[in-house]
Amino acid sequence: MYMIGKKHTKNENTLLIYIILSMILLSITLIVNVFFKDNIEIDYLSSTLQFIKLFNVIISILGVVSCLVSYNRSKYNDMFITSLMYIGLAVGILFGQIDYLPFYHDELKLSTYIVVSSSLLRIFLLTLSVLPENKLKNKINNNKLISVLITIFLTIILGTFERKITTIYSSQYSNNFLIVYNIFLIIIYTTCSIKLLTRALKKNEYMFVVLSSSIFILAIKAAYAIYISNKLTFYTKLISVSLTYICFFIIIIGALIELFMYISRTNALNDRLRIFHSLAENNNHSFTLIFDEDTNLFYVNDKVKEYYECNNDINKLELIFKEKINSIDKQRDIIEALELNNSWRGIIKSRKYDKTIDCCVQPINLAKNKKYIAVTYIDITEAVKNELEVEKLRLYDKEKSEFIANISHELKTPLNLFYSSIQLLDKFIEIDEIDFKLIYKKYNKVLHTNCDRMTRLVNNIMDLSKIDIGVLKADFKNYNIISIVEDVTLSVVEYASLKNINIQFDTDEEEQIIKCDAYMIERVMLNLLSNAIKFSSENANIFVNILTNKKWIEINVTDEGIGISKENQNIIFNKFVQIDKSFTRANEGSGIGLSIVQSIINLHEGIINVESELNKGTVFRIVLPNKCIENKSSTIYNVDNYKVKLELSDIYEVSI
């Protein structure tokens, strides 16, 4: 908060300078009048007028200072131009252009009442202050010091010049001119007073009420001048002067009341500020920062200082956060949200800093015509990671439940067939005329096929468990990978022919010895070929191609089946995933085969991926390292037909 403190101190210093300068000016005036005029003999009237004039000058200066202090607080441009009018009035009093001329004459005329030219200057400034914004008002407010000096200079020059040509007003119509001019003043002052009062109600600004009241006193003074034009006495002259006192007294008293109100509001705000400051400064949950429009750091709370270990080094923090701001890819979205909704709330992820934060951005106004941006955020990196882990576990649990349902379905089918076959055999055994051997032969295939399906299912579950606990190991030897893939492909031709599916094998090399586990490679190829046959329609083609180079062996299994959607291509290698989860699906399967395939390829330090288009077919691509175990001969591997039978046990139905 030290930056806010500096701003507050600057305003206090400005106010103090105004007061000190005013007091110095008053002191000099008093010293001049007391010491330098002490031995000068003057008559009673002159000494009385000098005292009245001195007192009036002091009151007018205090009134002007009060007005300027109120402007400095509110920053209303209209109030500054009104202050120029009071400056002109105070200078006029100081140079005897108002209130003192009638004391030296028995008859009240315009030339002996007021200096018209400087009065018109004040009227012009007052009228300008209540008019709508225009170029002249903006020019005056943009050049305040020059405007004050011009007002003082014109008041002095116009007054001096007019006094030298007072014969203009010495005609017999001077009294009529006095009445007409004061009527003009009454109209202007009253109109401006009403305008300021209206502005006070609209802007809810107390000081405009004070100015309205003060200017209305000037209207009363003009009306009183008309009243005493034929009744001029020393008493009436003093009342006219006292109205000027009242005009400035209203401003002084109003400013004092406003100061008291301001102090009361400030104390109340300070109490709230201490609460909010304590809340922000000692907040152990959120990082809080305030920037100006140029992204210069204005304030940070203790949590920011402690996290970045910089104490009160704002410059260091400013450099850190400017770099962080530049790395945010949501800057445009944040700016648009601030313009539309006056706030922004969202999640920011930083790959550079590996952080995720929940951030809130909101503009605030701490001073007139200057905007600040408040930023609060919390680091949710760990929470997001934990949430992702929970979500993964939830998804895993869901997939496992689906897997259990699938397994139950897979086991139920062969068990139902077992049970049905046993029931039939039990009935036939009681009938002597029927040859039991012939009956058994009829249902023998059904029993064997479903035994194979259950064996394959149990084997897959056991392998999956080994993968989960990390005990599935490869028995690496040197094998001819071309021979293994070709033999496995040829072994499934018989099963593919049941659907009139044609399988073609092609290779660019006849022999390629690599380090691998032949049993696992057989398992991978049988799974891919089994899927290709299952998901292809009759009379389709399946292509198995092998491409080799010095570093890699590429095996492609291509079918013309139903294909896989893009969203499902990303998940088919996950555990327990099956594209069609319904129990009425056309093809059986547990959803763990491709997961096992990927684990086997990973053990071989290889890569497997899929390319597919719905209703056009699928390509599974396996890439294995083209390297062998040094100083070891190659081993011949023979495809196990029983394993082929097990793997393809669910791609055809056996009729009972």
LINURPE-V144937 format. One record per pair of residues at least 6 apart in sequence whose C-alpha atoms are under 6 Angstrom apart, sorted by the first residue. I is the first residue (numbers start at 1). J is the second residue. Records with the same first field share a line. If there is no record, write none. Layout:
I->J  J
This chain:
57->94
60->90  248
63->248  251  252
66->252  255
67->83
71->79  80
78->129
81->129
82->126  129
85->122  125
97->114  115
98->114
99->241
101->112  113
102->112  113
108->229
109->174  175
110->174  178
111->169
117->158
118->155  158
140->147
179->226
182->222
186->219  222
189->215  219
190->216
193->212  215  216
196->208  212
197->209  212
200->208  209
210->254
214->247  250
217->247
281->301  302
286->377  378
287->303  304  376  377
288->300  301  375  376
289->299  300  374  375
290->298  299  373  374
291->297  298  372  373
292->372
293->372
297->318
305->311
337->344
343->361  362
344->360  361
345->359  360
346->358  359
347->357  358
348->356  357
349->355  356
355->381
356->380  381
357->378  379  380
358->377  378
359->376  377
360->375  376
361->374  375
362->373  374
363->372  373  374
364->372  373
365->371
399->576
403->576
406->590
407->590
414->450
452->646
453->649
456->646
466->472
474->517
475->517
476->516  517
477->515  516
478->514  515  628  634  635
479->513  514  634  635
480->512  513
481->512
482->511
499->538
500->538  539
501->538  539  540  541
502->541
503->541  542  543
504->543
505->544  545
506->545
507->545  546
508->547
514->626  627  628
515->628  629
524->597
530->648
532->559
534->651
535->561
536->561
542->558  559
543->557  558
544->556  557
545->555  556
546->554  555
547->554
551->626
552->624  625  626
553->623  624  626
554->622  623
555->621  622
556->620  621
557->619  620
558->618  619
559->617  618
560->616  617
561->617
562->614  615  617
563->612  613  614  615  616  617  618
564->612  614
565->614
573->594  595
574->595
575->592  595
576->591  592
577->591
578->591
606->623  624
607->622  623
608->621  622
609->620  621
610->619  620
611->618  619
612->618
